[in-house]
Amino acid sequence: MTAKPKPAERRRIAEIFDRFAAAVPEPHTELTYRTPFTLLAAVVLSAQATDKSVNVATRRLFEVADTPAKIVALGETALIPYIASIGLFRTKARNLVALSRILIERYSGEVPLEREALQSLPGVGRKTASVVLNELGAELAIAVDTHVFRVAHRLGLSRGKTPEQVEADLMRIVPKERLRRAHHWLILHGRYVCVARKPKCGECIVPDLCPSRELFLGA
């Protein structure tokens, strides 16, 4: 979507997010965390893994190491058994220890809530930074994962071919008052209703606003 939406399209988009908001007024990440650092650690660990699997792992990990200093003291070798059930665990262990060390050395052990600083940390890309900044209320951001990418296309919110293009479209067209929660609504919708293979159109709360609905009803 490149052109500015026409009034009818703006109304359709607004209605989509109004319904999402009515259904789930205050959505949050499904990752379990207690502090900005445990949120950052959980999001880093969640790459190519489910939130459920990460929560199982971090439940044990955060009991023994829930600060940068404790992660560094634990070390990469001792960290691995806690996260071995998660994909790419060796790389994630290395990144988590490295970013913890940087947080101690450069930021007094605190998580910087600025995009450039976050994205300079090992294992933290744009999507991870967006999740952290959005969840902590530091920046209006939309993290485009596979769910958001899929739902944005099916709902006709974007035709972008990359996550960055989809993000730009969504940031431009989502009503400003809905930007803070838009990321979560799209993820939840993609995770539980508008799933990849057989979307549950019968459970959808925006079927009359979805340009892709007819494609799946006959499937």
C-alpha atoms as a printed R data frame, in Angstrom:
    type eleno elety resid chain resno       x       y      z
1   ATOM     1    CA   MET     A     1   0.000   0.000  0.000
2   ATOM     2    CA   THR     A     2   1.721   3.156 -1.165
3   ATOM     3    CA   ALA     A     3  -0.982   5.750 -1.788
4   ATOM     4    CA   LYS     A     4  -2.676   7.519  1.081
5   ATOM     5    CA   PRO     A     5  -5.843   5.573  1.970
6   ATOM     6    CA   LYS     A     6  -9.095   7.062  0.763
7   ATOM     7    CA   PRO     A     7 -11.798   7.940  3.325
8   ATOM     8    CA   ALA     A     8 -13.652   4.639  2.915
9   ATOM     9    CA   GLU     A     9 -10.437   2.692  3.375
10  ATOM    10    CA   ARG     A    10  -9.496   4.754  6.421
11  ATOM    11    CA   ARG     A    11 -12.875   3.920  7.934
12  ATOM    12    CA   ARG     A    12 -12.357   0.204  7.215
13  ATOM    13    CA   ILE     A    13  -8.935   0.235  8.844
14  ATOM    14    CA   ALA     A    14 -10.236   2.166 11.850
15  ATOM    15    CA   GLU     A    15 -13.073  -0.336 12.280
16  ATOM    16    CA   ILE     A    16 -10.666  -3.278 12.187
17  ATOM    17    CA   PHE     A    17  -8.660  -1.871 15.069
18  ATOM    18    CA   ASP     A    18 -11.752  -0.688 16.934
19  ATOM    19    CA   ARG     A    19 -12.980  -4.279 16.974
20  ATOM    20    CA   PHE     A    20  -9.601  -5.607 18.051
21  ATOM    21    CA   ALA     A    21  -9.602  -3.054 20.880
22  ATOM    22    CA   ALA     A    22 -13.117  -3.968 21.956
23  ATOM    23    CA   ALA     A    23 -12.180  -7.655 22.089
24  ATOM    24    CA   VAL     A    24  -8.841  -7.219 23.898
25  ATOM    25    CA   PRO     A    25  -8.552  -3.702 25.362
26  ATOM    26    CA   GLU     A    26  -5.083  -4.034 26.908
27  ATOM    27    CA   PRO     A    27  -3.033  -6.643 25.059
28  ATOM    28    CA   HIS     A    28   0.542  -7.348 26.104
29  ATOM    29    CA   THR     A    29   3.307  -9.678 25.087
30  ATOM    30    CA   GLU     A    30   2.752 -13.282 26.100
31  ATOM    31    CA   LEU     A    31   6.378 -13.527 27.169
32  ATOM    32    CA   THR     A    32   6.799 -13.621 30.943
33  ATOM    33    CA   TYR     A    33   9.000 -10.882 32.361
34  ATOM    34    CA   ARG     A    34   9.434  -8.786 35.492
35  ATOM    35    CA   THR     A    35  11.922  -6.101 34.517
36  ATOM    36    CA   PRO     A    36  13.145  -4.396 31.333
37  ATOM    37    CA   PHE     A    37  16.137  -6.728 31.350
38  ATOM    38    CA   THR     A    38  14.104  -9.921 31.670
39  ATOM    39    CA   LEU     A    39  11.863  -8.641 28.860
40  ATOM    40    CA   LEU     A    40  14.882  -7.990 26.635
41  ATOM    41    CA   ALA     A    41  16.355 -11.399 27.465
42  ATOM    42    CA   ALA     A    42  13.053 -13.159 26.770
43  ATOM    43    CA   VAL     A    43  12.601 -11.403 23.418
44  ATOM    44    CA   VAL     A    44  16.160 -12.257 22.362
45  ATOM    45    CA   LEU     A    45  15.513 -15.890 23.271
46  ATOM    46    CA   SER     A    46  12.184 -15.913 21.410
47  ATOM    47    CA   ALA     A    47  13.696 -15.595 17.922
48  ATOM    48    CA   GLN     A    48  12.516 -18.627 15.917
49  ATOM    49    CA   ALA     A    49  10.891 -20.047 19.058
50  ATOM    50    CA   THR     A    50   7.433 -19.909 20.587
51  ATOM    51    CA   ASP     A    51   6.630 -17.674 23.529
52  ATOM    52    CA   LYS     A    52   5.443 -20.759 25.400
53  ATOM    53    CA   SER     A    53   8.778 -22.557 25.021
54  ATOM    54    CA   VAL     A    54  10.672 -19.422 26.055
55  ATOM    55    CA   ASN     A    55   8.498 -18.982 29.154
56  ATOM    56    CA   VAL     A    56   9.228 -22.553 30.213
57  ATOM    57    CA   ALA     A    57  12.960 -21.936 29.896
58  ATOM    58    CA   THR     A    58  13.059 -18.496 31.491
59  ATOM    59    CA   ARG     A    59  10.959 -19.611 34.441
60  ATOM    60    CA   ARG     A    60  13.985 -21.587 35.632
61  ATOM    61    CA   LEU     A    61  16.630 -19.238 34.286
62  ATOM    62    CA   PHE     A    62  15.276 -16.077 35.892
63  ATOM    63    CA   GLU     A    63  15.158 -17.788 39.280
64  ATOM    64    CA   VAL     A    64  18.957 -17.889 39.261
65  ATOM    65    CA   ALA     A    65  19.923 -15.109 36.828
66  ATOM    66    CA   ASP     A    66  17.590 -12.196 36.181
67  ATOM    67    CA   THR     A    67  20.075  -9.323 35.885
68  ATOM    68    CA   PRO     A    68  22.975  -8.626 33.532
69  ATOM    69    CA   ALA     A    69  25.469  -9.185 36.345
70  ATOM    70    CA   LYS     A    70  23.992 -12.573 37.206
71  ATOM    71    CA   ILE     A    71  23.932 -13.654 33.547
72  ATOM    72    CA   VAL     A    72  27.606 -12.709 33.150
73  ATOM    73    CA   ALA     A    73  28.470 -14.501 36.393
74  ATOM    74    CA   LEU     A    74  26.577 -17.572 35.235
75  ATOM    75    CA   GLY     A    75  28.515 -17.613 31.974
76  ATOM    76    CA   GLU     A    76  27.766 -19.094 28.595
77  ATOM    77    CA   THR     A    77  28.490 -22.736 29.458
78  ATOM    78    CA   ALA     A    78  26.283 -22.744 32.545
79  ATOM    79    CA   LEU     A    79  23.571 -20.760 30.757
80  ATOM    80    CA   ILE     A    80  23.128 -23.273 27.942
81  ATOM    81    CA   PRO     A    81  21.338 -25.996 29.967
82  ATOM    82    CA   TYR     A    82  18.614 -23.515 30.915
83  ATOM    83    CA   ILE     A    83  17.824 -22.635 27.299
84  ATOM    84    CA   ALA     A    84  18.815 -25.851 25.484
85  ATOM    85    CA   SER     A    85  15.151 -26.553 24.684
86  ATOM    86    CA   ILE     A    86  14.996 -23.390 22.560
87  ATOM    87    CA   GLY     A    87  16.213 -23.214 18.974
88  ATOM    88    CA   LEU     A    88  19.620 -21.668 18.271
89  ATOM    89    CA   PHE     A    89  20.418 -21.908 21.977
90  ATOM    90    CA   ARG     A    90  24.195 -21.743 21.602
91  ATOM    91    CA   THR     A    91  24.094 -18.516 19.629
92  ATOM    92    CA   LYS     A    92  21.473 -17.079 21.975
93  ATOM    93    CA   ALA     A    93  23.563 -17.974 25.026
94  ATOM    94    CA   ARG     A    94  26.562 -16.236 23.520
95  ATOM    95    CA   ASN     A    95  24.522 -13.155 22.626
96  ATOM    96    CA   LEU     A    96  22.799 -12.963 26.016
97  ATOM    97    CA   VAL     A    97  26.087 -13.050 27.906
98  ATOM    98    CA   ALA     A    98  27.667 -10.541 25.512
99  ATOM    99    CA   LEU     A    99  24.788  -8.062 25.672
100 ATOM   100    CA   SER     A   100  24.677  -8.400 29.469
101 ATOM   101    CA   ARG     A   101  28.346  -7.491 29.643
102 ATOM   102    CA   ILE     A   102  27.745  -4.442 27.435
103 ATOM   103    CA   LEU     A   103  24.814  -3.334 29.587
104 ATOM   104    CA   ILE     A   104  27.074  -3.432 32.631
105 ATOM   105    CA   GLU     A   105  29.994  -1.665 30.975
106 ATOM   106    CA   ARG     A   106  28.087   1.028 29.081
107 ATOM   107    CA   TYR     A   107  24.712   1.444 30.768
108 ATOM   108    CA   SER     A   108  25.264   0.649 34.466
109 ATOM   109    CA   GLY     A   109  23.325  -2.568 34.045
110 ATOM   110    CA   GLU     A   110  20.196  -0.840 32.754
111 ATOM   111    CA   VAL     A   111  18.434  -1.480 29.443
112 ATOM   112    CA   PRO     A   112  18.689   1.614 27.221
113 ATOM   113    CA   LEU     A   113  15.293   2.574 25.872
114 ATOM   114    CA   GLU     A   114  16.572   4.117 22.658
115 ATOM   115    CA   ARG     A   115  16.393   2.219 19.393
116 ATOM   116    CA   GLU     A   116  19.956   2.860 18.222
117 ATOM   117    CA   ALA     A   117  21.436   1.744 21.535
118 ATOM   118    CA   LEU     A   118  19.240  -1.355 21.693
119 ATOM   119    CA   GLN     A   119  19.991  -2.420 18.139
120 ATOM   120    CA   SER     A   120  23.711  -2.143 18.804
121 ATOM   121    CA   LEU     A   121  23.468  -4.995 21.309
122 ATOM   122    CA   PRO     A   122  24.343  -8.567 20.215
123 ATOM   123    CA   GLY     A   123  21.283 -10.501 19.092
124 ATOM   124    CA   VAL     A   124  19.042  -7.423 19.020
125 ATOM   125    CA   GLY     A   125  17.650  -6.489 15.617
126 ATOM   126    CA   ARG     A   126  14.948  -4.065 14.649
127 ATOM   127    CA   LYS     A   127  12.080  -6.441 15.500
128 ATOM   128    CA   THR     A   128  13.460  -7.239 18.959
129 ATOM   129    CA   ALA     A   129  14.042  -3.562 19.687
130 ATOM   130    CA   SER     A   130  10.512  -2.713 18.542
131 ATOM   131    CA   VAL     A   131   8.983  -5.296 20.868
132 ATOM   132    CA   VAL     A   132  10.920  -3.972 23.863
133 ATOM   133    CA   LEU     A   133  10.297  -0.297 23.104
134 ATOM   134    CA   ASN     A   134   6.601  -0.881 22.436
135 ATOM   135    CA   GLU     A   135   5.981  -3.087 25.466
136 ATOM   136    CA   LEU     A   136   7.717  -0.660 27.824
137 ATOM   137    CA   GLY     A   137   5.945   2.362 26.340
138 ATOM   138    CA   ALA     A   138   9.169   3.991 25.165
139 ATOM   139    CA   GLU     A   139   8.224   4.246 21.488
140 ATOM   140    CA   LEU     A   140   5.199   3.696 19.273
141 ATOM   141    CA   ALA     A   141   6.495   0.747 17.292
142 ATOM   142    CA   ILE     A   142   5.177  -2.217 15.349
143 ATOM   143    CA   ALA     A   143   7.352  -5.304 15.321
144 ATOM   144    CA   VAL     A   144   6.671  -7.298 12.166
145 ATOM   145    CA   ASP     A   145   7.022 -11.015 12.773
146 ATOM   146    CA   THR     A   146   5.534 -13.792 10.643
147 ATOM   147    CA   HIS     A   147   2.088 -13.322 12.220
148 ATOM   148    CA   VAL     A   148   1.977  -9.581 11.677
149 ATOM   149    CA   PHE     A   149   3.318  -9.957  8.137
150 ATOM   150    CA   ARG     A   150   0.639 -12.530  7.264
151 ATOM   151    CA   VAL     A   151  -2.286 -10.721  8.859
152 ATOM   152    CA   ALA     A   152  -1.300  -7.368  7.355
153 ATOM   153    CA   HIS     A   153  -1.406  -8.900  3.880
154 ATOM   154    CA   ARG     A   154  -4.627 -10.827  4.396
155 ATOM   155    CA   LEU     A   155  -6.418  -7.806  5.791
156 ATOM   156    CA   GLY     A   156  -5.169  -5.660  2.931
157 ATOM   157    CA   LEU     A   157  -3.184  -3.394  5.233
158 ATOM   158    CA   SER     A   158   0.035  -3.797  3.278
159 ATOM   159    CA   ARG     A   159   1.465  -5.264  0.116
160 ATOM   160    CA   GLY     A   160   5.019  -4.888  1.349
161 ATOM   161    CA   LYS     A   161   7.436  -7.619  0.362
162 ATOM   162    CA   THR     A   162   9.701  -7.213  3.382
163 ATOM   163    CA   PRO     A   163   9.051  -6.768  7.109
164 ATOM   164    CA   GLU     A   164  10.439  -3.256  6.842
165 ATOM   165    CA   GLN     A   165   7.986  -2.331  4.094
166 ATOM   166    CA   VAL     A   166   5.062  -3.811  6.030
167 ATOM   167    CA   GLU     A   167   6.151  -1.941  9.140
168 ATOM   168    CA   ALA     A   168   6.285   1.332  7.233
169 ATOM   169    CA   ASP     A   169   2.793   0.755  5.815
170 ATOM   170    CA   LEU     A   170   1.313  -0.083  9.202
171 ATOM   171    CA   MET     A   171   2.954   2.859 10.943
172 ATOM   172    CA   ARG     A   172   1.433   5.112  8.297
173 ATOM   173    CA   ILE     A   173  -2.127   3.773  8.175
174 ATOM   174    CA   VAL     A   174  -2.954   2.500 11.663
175 ATOM   175    CA   PRO     A   175  -4.903   5.174 13.572
176 ATOM   176    CA   LYS     A   176  -2.494   6.948 15.908
177 ATOM   177    CA   GLU     A   177  -4.540   6.167 18.995
178 ATOM   178    CA   ARG     A   178  -4.234   2.449 18.159
179 ATOM   179    CA   LEU     A   179  -0.511   2.348 17.374
180 ATOM   180    CA   ARG     A   180   0.558   1.393 20.901
181 ATOM   181    CA   ARG     A   181  -1.448  -1.839 20.824
182 ATOM   182    CA   ALA     A   182  -1.599  -2.597 17.088
183 ATOM   183    CA   HIS     A   183   1.439  -4.870 17.189
184 ATOM   184    CA   HIS     A   184  -0.154  -7.066 19.862
185 ATOM   185    CA   TRP     A   185  -3.582  -7.248 18.230
186 ATOM   186    CA   LEU     A   186  -2.097  -8.340 14.911
187 ATOM   187    CA   ILE     A   187   0.098 -10.959 16.578
188 ATOM   188    CA   LEU     A   188  -2.759 -12.389 18.634
189 ATOM   189    CA   HIS     A   189  -5.044 -12.462 15.603
190 ATOM   190    CA   GLY     A   190  -2.396 -14.281 13.564
191 ATOM   191    CA   ARG     A   191  -1.446 -16.648 16.340
192 ATOM   192    CA   TYR     A   192  -4.928 -17.810 17.286
193 ATOM   193    CA   VAL     A   193  -7.376 -16.972 14.478
194 ATOM   194    CA   CYS     A   194  -5.760 -15.992 11.172
195 ATOM   195    CA   VAL     A   195  -3.324 -18.890 11.317
196 ATOM   196    CA   ALA     A   196  -1.043 -19.786  8.436
197 ATOM   197    CA   ARG     A   197  -2.548 -22.904  6.889
198 ATOM   198    CA   LYS     A   198  -6.235 -22.959  7.771
199 ATOM   199    CA   PRO     A   199  -7.382 -19.569  9.079
200 ATOM   200    CA   LYS     A   200 -10.350 -19.813 11.435
201 ATOM   201    CA   CYS     A   201 -12.607 -17.439  9.543
202 ATOM   202    CA   GLY     A   202 -15.604 -18.608 11.567
203 ATOM   203    CA   GLU     A   203 -13.946 -17.179 14.691
204 ATOM   204    CA   CYS     A   204 -12.814 -13.933 13.078
205 ATOM   205    CA   ILE     A   205 -14.183 -10.652 14.438
206 ATOM   206    CA   VAL     A   206 -13.475  -8.739 11.230
207 ATOM   207    CA   PRO     A   207 -14.698 -11.115  8.487
208 ATOM   208    CA   ASP     A   208 -16.754  -8.470  6.698
209 ATOM   209    CA   LEU     A   209 -13.699  -6.207  6.592
210 ATOM   210    CA   CYS     A   210 -11.310  -8.836  5.252
211 ATOM   211    CA   PRO     A   211 -10.601  -8.854  1.497
212 ATOM   212    CA   SER     A   212  -9.108 -12.356  1.723
213 ATOM   213    CA   ARG     A   213 -12.062 -14.095  3.359
214 ATOM   214    CA   GLU     A   214 -13.528 -15.516  0.160
215 ATOM   215    CA   LEU     A   215 -10.207 -17.159 -0.695
216 ATOM   216    CA   PHE     A   216 -10.407 -19.350  2.387
217 ATOM   217    CA   LEU     A   217 -14.129 -20.022  2.634
218 ATOM   218    CA   GLY     A   218 -14.000 -22.188 -0.443
219 ATOM   219    CA   ALA     A   219 -10.787 -23.931  0.567
